[in-house]
Amino acid sequence: MKRKRKLTVALIIAAPIVGGLLALALSVGVRESSLAPQWLRLPLKAPRVSGEIVFLTLRGPTTTQNIPRAGKSGDDSQTGFEHDLATLFAAELGVKAKFIVLPSYQKLLEALREGRGHIAAAGLSPTVELRQQFAFSQSYKIVQNQLIYRSNEAKPRSMKDAEGKHIAVIAETPGHDVLRELTGDFPGIAIDVLPQDADPDELLKRVESEQSDFALTDNFAFLVGKRVHPDLAAAFNVGRENKLAWAFAPQVDYDLQQSTVLFFEKIRNNGSLARLVDRYYGHTNRIQAIDSEEILSKMQTALPKLRPFFHEAQQLTGIDWRLLAAVGYQESHWDALATSPTGVRGLMMLTEDTADRMNVKNRLDARESILGGSRYLLTLREVVPERIPEPDRTWLALAAYNQGYGHLEDARILTQRMKLNADSWLDVRKAYLRLREPAVYDTLKHGFARGDEAVQFVENIRNYADILTKLEKPLEMDSRFDLLLDDTNLAAPKKVQPTKASAQTPSAAQTPSAVIAPR
């Protein structure tokens, strides 16, 4: 009897507690959480109602990835082709973009089915099976699966050469589906299946370390990855080309789907899509395996001694030290004693005139050269009009670093004559290639220029910077400095230590070519 009474008292006490917890669980905050169970979660509101559009995506080199934010410990900046494309769409709608990163392809589809996001932006191919479950946007990119092998070994010519070999692939991805289908015709293939949440770069590492003979990945993922895996190469294409598109949650209304149609038409017509593709992949084919091997080697031998100087240069200018190191590598392969027949000298290859204006007393002193070249790049970048978005503003400044601001002006004027966008590196690059033509340079103020060399200079630095960003840690800095190497967030430093040279820098509205000379 006494035991029964105790149980009753316990129930009476517990009832309001349980009720309170249930009320809390049913509150809007918990129900709107992505962690809430499906039965408890509120229906996803239309972006025009909530002011927010939710994208489901995967982590990877072609989708979204975290870039450590210099100066803000523990804070990361997201970047990636799919991330930037989705952000552009959100801006077009005038709403905020929210990203939910899922651990695997199957989890992504499951979350989309449950309506945890409006759109899956993760490089999906609208197969017949997927079209039965989801509506898709227009295609925005075409990818091709490729067989990756070690380039110092015999190149396989067909899948027949892969029989009896191990091919690495990530579980439950389209590539995994392709390999499973191929085992019907080529039963000798052994599939090494990596976990669903494996990073695509793990596939390449597995081949490089000889744990697997080959890997199957798409051409864009390999374009990004091969710069840090120079001993690997693509043998041949596997399967058909795949068109990539966004997938819509079943709950998404027709208006949002129609908005993507208008959006993709717009960015195709105004060149935004082409510029985004170029930003992430346009420079990746312009680096040879030997270039990657050499910089990877010098990162172990030469860079450790120079790293403190590049760190100091970032503290002085606010420019990410890895970008500055990429410039130094392009100029001299980090050789402090480098000298060219034209008289430019030192690690950052400065002319005597530029060295004087940047207060560099000894061009062959590594520290002085790095600090002087970094200040010069900042000076040029500040002259490039502020309205030009990043990363284009920095790429244009780098072209001026190579051949002078006057030739950059000429190239931008020529770009306008060609009815292209003079604020876009993708378009200005085309004009630079014509500065060798007499019929062209005779009509421009600063005359002949080896414009193709300026283009190669910038594209090489983009590649070297990508390698350094992937393998080298950012410098922890005072939060006043916030210039990142990440393509989506290259912004002007909030505060720069004044220098004698920068005090003489003309404004962007002035004609700077008479003041800013080639190095």
Backbone torsions as a table, in degrees:
resi	resn	phi	psi	omega
1	MET	NA	-44.2	-179.7
2	LYS	-63.6	-39.1	179.7
3	ARG	-64.8	-39.7	-179.4
4	LYS	-65.3	-38.0	-179.6
5	ARG	-65.9	-40.6	178.6
6	LYS	-62.6	-39.8	179.3
7	LEU	-64.6	-40.5	179.8
8	THR	-63.9	-44.6	179.1
9	VAL	-61.3	-42.6	-179.9
10	ALA	-61.3	-41.0	179.2
11	LEU	-65.9	-39.2	179.4
12	ILE	-63.7	-40.5	179.2
13	ILE	-69.8	-40.4	-175.6
14	ALA	-72.1	-30.6	-173.9
15	ALA	-54.4	-52.5	-179.5
16	PRO	-66.0	-30.8	178.6
17	ILE	-65.9	-47.9	178.2
18	VAL	-60.9	-42.2	179.0
19	GLY	-62.0	-40.3	178.9
20	GLY	-64.9	-42.7	178.4
21	LEU	-63.2	-39.8	179.3
22	LEU	-65.4	-40.4	177.6
23	ALA	-62.6	-39.9	177.7
24	LEU	-63.8	-41.8	-179.7
25	ALA	-63.8	-31.7	-178.4
26	LEU	-87.5	-3.7	178.9
27	SER	-65.7	158.1	-174.4
28	VAL	-59.1	-41.7	-175.5
29	GLY	-58.4	-46.7	-178.2
30	VAL	-72.9	-41.2	-177.6
31	ARG	-65.2	-28.0	-180.0
32	GLU	-86.5	-7.5	-179.4
33	SER	-68.0	142.0	177.8
34	SER	-68.0	-15.1	-179.8
35	LEU	-88.0	-9.3	-178.7
36	ALA	-67.5	145.7	177.3
37	PRO	-64.4	158.0	-175.4
38	GLN	-57.0	-39.5	-177.1
39	TRP	-68.3	-21.0	-176.7
40	LEU	-98.2	-21.7	-172.1
41	ARG	-69.9	138.5	176.9
42	LEU	-70.6	150.5	175.6
43	PRO	-61.1	144.4	-179.4
44	LEU	-69.5	127.5	179.7
45	LYS	-81.6	152.8	176.2
46	ALA	-64.8	144.1	-178.7
47	PRO	-55.0	-36.2	-178.8
48	ARG	-67.8	-19.4	178.5
49	VAL	-91.1	-47.0	-175.5
50	SER	-86.0	-18.7	-175.8
51	GLY	75.9	14.7	-176.6
52	GLU	-144.4	137.0	173.9
53	ILE	-116.3	131.7	-174.5
54	VAL	-103.4	122.9	177.9
55	PHE	-107.2	134.0	172.5
56	LEU	-98.2	135.0	-176.8
57	THR	-149.7	178.4	178.5
58	LEU	-121.0	155.7	176.5
59	ARG	-85.6	132.1	179.7
60	GLY	174.2	169.3	-175.5
61	PRO	-66.9	-20.4	-179.1
62	THR	-110.0	0.1	-178.3
63	THR	-114.5	-83.9	175.8
64	THR	-147.4	145.8	177.5
65	GLN	-151.3	160.5	-178.6
66	ASN	-92.0	134.3	172.6
67	ILE	-113.3	120.7	178.4
68	PRO	-56.9	132.8	-178.0
69	ARG	-86.3	117.5	-178.8
70	ALA	-60.6	132.8	175.3
71	GLY	88.5	-5.1	-178.9
72	LYS	-132.0	87.1	-175.3
73	SER	-55.6	130.5	177.1
74	GLY	82.2	-5.0	-178.5
75	ASP	-103.4	129.6	-178.4
76	ASP	-115.1	152.0	174.9
77	SER	-110.9	129.7	179.7
78	GLN	-84.2	143.0	177.0
79	THR	-149.6	172.9	-179.8
80	GLY	136.6	156.0	-176.4
81	PHE	-58.5	-52.1	-178.1
82	GLU	-64.3	-39.8	179.0
83	HIS	-59.4	-47.2	-177.4
84	ASP	-69.6	-37.2	178.0
85	LEU	-63.1	-44.4	179.0
86	ALA	-64.9	-39.3	179.1
87	THR	-64.0	-38.6	175.5
88	LEU	-60.7	-41.6	-179.2
89	PHE	-66.6	-42.2	178.5
90	ALA	-60.7	-41.8	178.5
91	ALA	-63.9	-37.3	177.6
92	GLU	-62.6	-37.0	178.5
93	LEU	-79.2	-17.5	-176.6
94	GLY	77.3	31.3	180.0
95	VAL	-127.7	169.5	179.4
96	LYS	-84.9	141.3	177.4
97	ALA	-95.5	130.1	174.5
98	LYS	-119.6	137.3	-177.4
99	PHE	-117.7	132.0	172.4
100	ILE	-115.2	115.7	-178.2
101	VAL	-93.1	118.3	-179.7
102	LEU	-93.1	153.1	-174.6
103	PRO	-78.3	-16.6	-176.9
104	SER	-156.2	165.3	179.5
105	TYR	-59.5	-45.0	-179.0
106	GLN	-66.8	-39.5	177.9
107	LYS	-64.5	-34.6	177.8
108	LEU	-62.3	-49.1	-179.7
109	LEU	-63.9	-38.2	178.8
110	GLU	-63.1	-44.5	179.2
111	ALA	-64.7	-37.8	178.2
112	LEU	-66.5	-41.6	178.9
113	ARG	-60.5	-38.0	-178.8
114	GLU	-80.8	-5.5	179.0
115	GLY	77.2	30.0	179.0
116	ARG	-78.1	-11.0	176.0
117	GLY	-149.1	161.7	178.2
118	HIS	-76.6	-41.4	-171.1
119	ILE	-137.2	139.6	170.0
120	ALA	-96.7	112.1	179.0
121	ALA	-112.0	86.2	-171.5
122	ALA	-147.5	29.1	179.0
123	GLY	66.5	44.7	-178.1
124	LEU	-85.5	143.7	174.6
125	SER	-103.4	122.3	-176.3
126	PRO	-73.8	79.4	178.4
127	THR	-71.1	168.2	178.9
128	VAL	-58.0	-41.8	-179.5
129	GLU	-63.4	-43.9	-179.2
130	LEU	-70.3	-34.0	179.3
131	ARG	-65.9	-23.0	176.2
132	GLN	-72.9	-18.6	-177.6
133	GLN	-106.6	-31.9	-173.5
134	PHE	-136.0	154.1	168.4
135	ALA	-86.5	150.6	-177.4
136	PHE	-125.1	155.0	175.1
137	SER	-79.0	-178.4	169.7
138	GLN	-63.4	156.8	176.0
139	SER	-75.2	143.3	179.7
140	TYR	-124.8	-7.6	-178.9
141	LYS	-160.0	148.6	177.3
142	ILE	-116.6	129.6	179.7
143	VAL	-122.1	161.5	-178.1
144	GLN	-138.7	126.1	175.1
145	ASN	-68.8	142.0	-179.2
146	GLN	-133.3	148.5	174.5
147	LEU	-90.0	122.5	-176.8
148	ILE	-101.8	134.9	-178.1
149	TYR	-136.5	170.1	175.5
150	ARG	-80.8	121.3	-170.3
151	SER	-69.3	-14.4	178.0
152	ASN	-86.7	3.7	178.0
153	GLU	-114.0	171.6	-178.7
154	ALA	-60.1	132.9	-178.0
155	LYS	-77.6	123.6	176.2
156	PRO	-69.3	140.3	-177.1
157	ARG	-99.8	-23.2	-178.9
158	SER	-157.6	174.7	179.7
159	MET	-64.0	-21.4	177.8
160	LYS	-62.3	-34.2	178.6
161	ASP	-72.0	-13.9	-178.9
162	ALA	-92.1	-6.4	179.3
163	GLU	-66.6	138.5	-176.5
164	GLY	80.7	4.4	-179.5
165	LYS	-114.0	164.7	179.5
166	HIS	-102.1	128.2	178.8
167	ILE	-116.0	123.1	-179.5
168	ALA	-86.2	140.8	178.8
169	VAL	-155.0	155.0	177.8
170	ILE	-86.4	135.9	-174.3
171	ALA	-59.0	141.4	172.8
172	GLU	55.2	39.3	173.1
173	THR	-112.2	167.1	176.4
174	PRO	-55.5	-35.4	177.8
175	GLY	-63.9	-37.2	177.1
176	HIS	-63.4	-41.1	177.9
177	ASP	-61.4	-42.3	-179.7
178	VAL	-61.0	-46.1	-178.9
179	LEU	-64.6	-39.8	179.3
180	ARG	-62.8	-37.0	177.2
181	GLU	-67.1	-38.7	-177.1
182	LEU	-68.9	-23.9	-179.4
183	THR	-65.1	-18.7	175.4
184	GLY	-66.1	-41.9	179.2
185	ASP	-87.5	-26.0	-178.1
186	PHE	-128.9	76.1	-173.8
187	PRO	-65.5	-14.9	-178.8
188	GLY	-79.9	-5.1	-179.7
189	ILE	-71.4	133.4	174.1
190	ALA	-107.0	126.2	-177.5
191	ILE	-99.6	119.8	173.3
192	ASP	-91.5	106.8	-173.6
193	VAL	-95.0	118.6	175.7
194	LEU	-86.5	155.6	-179.9
195	PRO	-57.0	154.7	-177.9
196	GLN	-57.8	-32.1	-176.7
197	ASP	-93.1	13.4	-179.8
198	ALA	-68.5	144.1	175.2
199	ASP	-72.7	137.4	178.6
200	PRO	-54.5	-27.5	178.9
201	ASP	-65.8	-23.2	178.3
202	GLU	-63.2	-30.8	177.3
203	LEU	-60.4	-46.9	-177.9
204	LEU	-68.6	-39.2	177.3
205	LYS	-61.3	-36.3	-177.8
206	ARG	-66.2	-39.6	177.4
207	VAL	-70.7	-43.5	-178.5
208	GLU	-60.4	-37.6	-178.9
209	SER	-85.9	3.8	177.2
210	GLU	66.4	22.4	172.0
211	GLN	-75.2	-30.1	174.5
212	SER	-129.5	155.1	179.3
213	ASP	-77.4	-40.0	-176.9
214	PHE	-139.4	171.3	171.9
215	ALA	-138.6	153.3	175.8
216	LEU	-115.1	120.2	178.8
217	THR	-149.3	166.9	-178.7
218	ASP	-84.1	161.2	-171.9
219	ASN	-62.8	-34.4	-179.9
220	PHE	-71.2	-41.6	177.9
221	ALA	-61.6	-37.9	179.7
222	PHE	-72.9	-34.8	175.9
223	LEU	-56.5	-42.1	179.9
224	VAL	-71.6	-42.9	-173.2
225	GLY	-78.1	-26.2	-171.5
226	LYS	-68.5	-18.6	-179.2
227	ARG	-67.5	-28.4	176.9
228	VAL	-104.3	4.8	174.0
229	HIS	-132.5	65.1	-172.6
230	PRO	-66.7	-14.7	-179.2
231	ASP	-86.0	2.0	179.6
232	LEU	-105.7	155.1	178.8
233	ALA	-148.8	160.9	176.9
234	ALA	-88.3	127.0	-177.9
235	ALA	-83.5	-53.8	-179.7
236	PHE	-163.9	165.8	178.4
237	ASN	-78.0	144.9	179.8
238	VAL	-121.8	122.6	179.5
239	GLY	77.5	-172.6	-178.0
240	ARG	-86.5	162.0	171.6
241	GLU	-63.8	147.9	178.7
242	ASN	-119.7	129.2	173.7
243	LYS	-84.8	133.4	-179.0
244	LEU	-99.4	145.8	-178.8
245	ALA	-153.6	165.6	173.1
246	TRP	-84.5	145.1	176.0
247	ALA	-107.7	140.4	-178.9
248	PHE	-100.7	142.7	173.0
249	ALA	-64.8	148.4	-179.1
250	PRO	-56.5	-26.3	-176.7
251	GLN	-81.3	-10.2	-175.6
252	VAL	-70.1	136.6	-177.2
253	ASP	-82.2	169.3	-175.9
254	TYR	-64.6	-34.9	-177.5
255	ASP	-59.1	-42.8	-179.6
256	LEU	-66.9	-40.6	178.2
257	GLN	-62.2	-42.3	-179.9
258	GLN	-66.7	-31.9	178.6
259	SER	-62.6	-34.6	179.3
260	THR	-69.5	-32.8	177.5
261	VAL	-60.9	-48.9	-180.0
262	LEU	-64.9	-37.7	-179.4
263	PHE	-64.0	-49.0	-177.6
264	PHE	-67.4	-34.2	175.9
265	GLU	-64.1	-41.4	-178.4
266	LYS	-65.2	-48.8	-175.3
267	ILE	-73.2	-21.6	172.4
268	ARG	-71.3	-43.3	-175.5
269	ASN	-72.5	-36.8	-177.2
270	ASN	-92.0	1.7	175.6
271	GLY	86.7	-0.4	-178.1
272	SER	-63.6	-38.6	-179.7
273	LEU	-66.6	-43.5	178.8
274	ALA	-62.5	-39.1	179.5
275	ARG	-67.1	-36.7	179.5
276	LEU	-67.6	-42.6	177.1
277	VAL	-61.6	-42.5	179.9
278	ASP	-65.7	-36.8	-178.6
279	ARG	-59.1	-40.4	-175.3
280	TYR	-95.9	-27.7	-173.1
281	TYR	-128.9	-13.5	-171.9
282	GLY	-62.8	-30.3	-176.0
283	HIS	-95.7	-8.1	-171.1
284	THR	-71.5	-24.7	179.2
285	ASN	-84.0	-3.6	-174.1
286	ARG	-98.0	16.6	177.2
287	ILE	-125.2	133.0	-178.8
288	GLN	-89.9	159.3	-179.2
289	ALA	-57.2	-37.8	-178.1
290	ILE	-63.8	-34.3	178.0
291	ASP	-64.5	-44.9	179.8
292	SER	-62.4	-43.9	-178.8
293	GLU	-60.7	-40.9	-176.0
294	GLU	-69.2	-44.7	-179.0
295	ILE	-68.2	-35.9	177.9
296	LEU	-63.4	-37.3	178.0
297	SER	-68.6	-45.1	-177.1
298	LYS	-71.6	-20.6	174.2
299	MET	-65.1	-24.0	178.8
300	GLN	-90.5	-27.6	-173.5
301	THR	-104.1	-54.7	-173.5
302	ALA	-88.8	-37.7	-172.1
303	LEU	-63.5	-39.0	-177.7
304	PRO	-53.3	-37.2	-179.9
305	LYS	-73.5	-27.0	-175.5
306	LEU	-93.9	-17.8	-174.7
307	ARG	-53.8	-44.1	179.0
308	PRO	-59.2	-34.4	179.8
309	PHE	-70.5	-39.7	177.2
310	PHE	-67.5	-36.3	175.4
311	HIS	-61.4	-43.8	179.2
312	GLU	-63.0	-38.2	179.3
313	ALA	-64.8	-38.3	176.4
314	GLN	-64.3	-41.5	179.3
315	GLN	-64.0	-30.7	-179.9
316	LEU	-77.5	-40.1	-171.2
317	THR	-109.1	-21.4	-174.6
318	GLY	84.1	-0.6	179.3
319	ILE	-87.3	133.8	-178.8
320	ASP	-51.6	129.7	-174.3
321	TRP	-61.9	-26.0	-178.3
322	ARG	-72.2	-31.9	173.3
323	LEU	-67.9	-43.2	178.1
324	LEU	-63.0	-39.1	177.8
325	ALA	-65.5	-35.2	177.9
326	ALA	-64.6	-39.4	176.7
327	VAL	-63.1	-46.0	179.5
328	GLY	-61.6	-38.0	179.7
329	TYR	-68.2	-42.8	179.3
330	GLN	-61.8	-38.5	-176.1
331	GLU	-73.5	-42.7	-170.5
332	SER	-140.8	4.4	-171.6
333	HIS	55.1	36.4	177.8
334	TRP	61.9	34.7	176.5
335	ASP	-100.9	109.7	-176.3
336	ALA	-65.1	-21.3	-176.1
337	LEU	-100.9	10.6	-177.1
338	ALA	-61.0	139.0	178.5
339	THR	-142.6	135.7	179.1
340	SER	-106.6	161.0	179.2
341	PRO	-61.2	-22.2	-178.2
342	THR	-85.5	-2.6	175.4
343	GLY	100.3	-4.1	175.1
344	VAL	-77.3	142.8	-172.0
345	ARG	-141.7	159.1	171.8
346	GLY	92.0	176.2	-174.6
347	LEU	-60.1	-38.3	179.3
348	MET	-99.1	7.6	174.3
349	MET	49.6	67.3	-178.9
350	LEU	-96.7	143.8	170.8
351	THR	-73.6	165.5	178.5
352	GLU	-63.7	-38.3	-179.3
353	ASP	-64.5	-47.0	-179.8
354	THR	-65.8	-39.8	178.0
355	ALA	-58.7	-42.4	178.9
356	ASP	-61.1	-45.9	-176.8
357	ARG	-70.5	-24.8	178.9
358	MET	-96.0	11.1	177.2
359	ASN	62.1	34.0	176.5
360	VAL	-93.5	114.7	-178.0
361	LYS	-82.6	-37.5	-177.7
362	ASN	-129.6	105.3	-176.8
363	ARG	-66.4	-19.5	-178.8
364	LEU	-91.0	3.1	172.9
365	ASP	-88.0	120.3	-172.4
366	ALA	-57.1	-46.8	-177.7
367	ARG	-63.1	-48.1	-179.6
368	GLU	-60.1	-42.3	-178.9
369	SER	-63.9	-44.8	-178.7
370	ILE	-64.1	-45.3	-179.9
371	LEU	-66.5	-41.1	179.4
372	GLY	-66.1	-45.7	179.1
373	GLY	-64.3	-36.6	179.8
374	SER	-67.3	-41.8	176.7
375	ARG	-64.0	-37.9	179.7
376	TYR	-65.1	-42.9	177.9
377	LEU	-61.6	-42.2	178.2
378	LEU	-63.0	-41.0	178.5
379	THR	-58.6	-46.4	179.2
380	LEU	-64.2	-42.1	-177.5
381	ARG	-64.3	-34.8	179.6
382	GLU	-72.0	-22.0	177.4
383	VAL	-80.7	-31.3	176.3
384	VAL	-61.5	131.2	-174.6
385	PRO	-50.4	136.4	-177.6
386	GLU	-64.0	-24.9	-177.7
387	ARG	-66.1	-19.4	-177.6
388	ILE	-74.2	123.2	-177.0
389	PRO	-73.5	159.4	173.9
390	GLU	-83.7	150.2	7.9
391	PRO	-88.7	2.4	-174.4
392	ASP	-57.8	-37.3	-178.8
393	ARG	-60.2	-40.7	179.3
394	THR	-71.8	-40.3	179.1
395	TRP	-62.4	-39.0	177.9
396	LEU	-65.6	-40.1	177.9
397	ALA	-63.1	-36.7	178.5
398	LEU	-66.2	-38.1	176.8
399	ALA	-62.4	-39.9	177.7
400	ALA	-67.4	-35.2	176.7
401	TYR	-58.8	-36.4	-177.0
402	ASN	-77.5	-42.2	-172.5
403	GLN	-130.7	9.2	176.8
404	GLY	96.5	150.4	-176.6
405	TYR	-69.2	-29.4	179.7
406	GLY	-60.1	-43.7	179.2
407	HIS	-70.0	-30.7	173.7
408	LEU	-63.1	-43.2	176.9
409	GLU	-58.0	-47.0	179.2
410	ASP	-58.5	-44.7	-178.5
411	ALA	-62.9	-38.6	-179.6
412	ARG	-70.8	-36.8	175.4
413	ILE	-63.7	-44.4	178.1
414	LEU	-63.0	-37.4	177.4
415	THR	-59.3	-42.0	177.7
416	GLN	-64.6	-40.0	177.7
417	ARG	-62.2	-33.0	178.9
418	MET	-79.7	4.1	179.9
419	LYS	61.2	38.3	176.1
420	LEU	-115.6	179.0	-175.0
421	ASN	-88.8	109.9	-177.5
422	ALA	-73.9	-4.6	176.5
423	ASP	-99.4	2.2	-177.9
424	SER	-112.2	124.5	177.6
425	TRP	-59.7	-36.0	179.7
426	LEU	-56.5	-38.9	-179.1
427	ASP	-85.3	-41.5	179.8
428	VAL	-62.3	-32.3	177.7
429	ARG	-57.8	-37.8	179.3
430	LYS	-65.8	-38.7	179.8
431	ALA	-69.7	-39.0	178.8
432	TYR	-54.9	-37.9	-176.6
433	LEU	-66.7	-12.7	-177.9
434	ARG	-102.1	0.9	-176.2
435	LEU	-73.7	-3.8	173.9
436	ARG	-87.9	-14.3	-173.0
437	GLU	-81.6	122.4	-179.0
438	PRO	-54.9	-39.4	-178.9
439	ALA	-66.0	-18.7	179.8
440	VAL	-96.9	-54.0	-172.8
441	TYR	-69.4	-21.4	175.8
442	ASP	-65.9	-20.1	-178.3
443	THR	-95.6	0.6	-175.6
444	LEU	-113.0	151.7	-172.1
445	LYS	-61.4	-39.7	-170.8
446	HIS	-102.9	5.2	170.2
447	GLY	69.5	-151.6	-174.0
448	PHE	-60.7	141.7	172.8
449	ALA	-150.6	147.8	175.4
450	ARG	-83.7	71.5	-174.1
451	GLY	-60.0	-32.3	179.4
452	ASP	-62.6	-31.3	178.8
453	GLU	-70.6	-35.6	177.2
454	ALA	-65.2	-40.1	178.5
455	VAL	-63.5	-46.9	179.7
456	GLN	-63.1	-37.6	178.3
457	PHE	-58.0	-50.3	-178.0
458	VAL	-66.6	-44.7	-176.8
459	GLU	-65.1	-38.2	176.8
460	ASN	-62.8	-44.0	-179.7
461	ILE	-63.0	-38.6	177.1
462	ARG	-58.6	-43.2	179.1
463	ASN	-67.6	-47.4	-179.4
464	TYR	-62.6	-39.1	178.6
465	ALA	-63.5	-38.6	177.3
466	ASP	-61.6	-43.7	-179.8
467	ILE	-64.1	-46.4	-179.1
468	LEU	-65.2	-37.1	179.6
469	THR	-66.5	-36.0	-178.5
470	LYS	-72.2	-34.9	-170.9
471	LEU	-107.0	-17.0	-178.0
472	GLU	-112.1	143.1	-178.9
473	LYS	-76.7	148.8	175.0
474	PRO	-72.4	160.5	177.9
475	LEU	-85.9	128.1	173.8
476	GLU	-71.9	122.9	-175.4
477	MET	-130.8	168.0	170.9
478	ASP	-59.0	139.3	-174.9
479	SER	-66.7	-7.3	174.7
480	ARG	-64.8	-26.2	-178.4
481	PHE	-101.0	122.8	-172.9
482	ASP	-140.6	37.1	178.5
483	LEU	-92.2	113.4	-174.0
484	LEU	-103.8	156.3	176.5
485	LEU	-81.6	-23.8	179.1
486	ASP	-53.1	126.7	-174.0
487	ASP	-55.9	-30.1	-173.8
488	THR	-86.3	-4.9	-172.3
489	ASN	-143.3	37.3	175.3
490	LEU	-78.9	107.0	-175.9
491	ALA	-127.1	159.0	-179.8
492	ALA	-66.5	142.6	176.3
493	PRO	-62.4	143.7	-177.2
494	LYS	-72.4	-26.5	-179.7
495	LYS	-149.1	130.3	-178.9
496	VAL	-123.6	136.4	177.3
497	GLN	-65.0	124.8	-176.3
498	PRO	-66.9	146.5	175.5
499	THR	-130.0	162.7	178.8
500	LYS	-59.7	-40.1	-177.5
501	ALA	-68.1	-43.9	-176.0
502	SER	-67.4	-25.2	178.6
503	ALA	-67.8	-21.5	-179.6
504	GLN	-97.1	3.9	-176.2
505	THR	-72.8	131.9	179.0
506	PRO	-72.2	161.3	176.3
507	SER	-76.0	163.4	-179.0
508	ALA	-64.2	-24.1	-178.1
509	ALA	-76.6	-20.9	179.6
510	GLN	-82.2	167.7	173.4
511	THR	-86.1	108.2	-169.5
512	PRO	-88.8	-7.9	-168.6
513	SER	-65.0	-27.7	-179.9
514	ALA	-75.2	-19.2	-177.6
515	VAL	-99.4	-42.7	-178.1
516	ILE	-91.9	104.5	-177.5
517	ALA	-94.4	164.1	172.7
518	PRO	-59.7	162.0	-178.3
519	ARG	-59.0	NA	NA
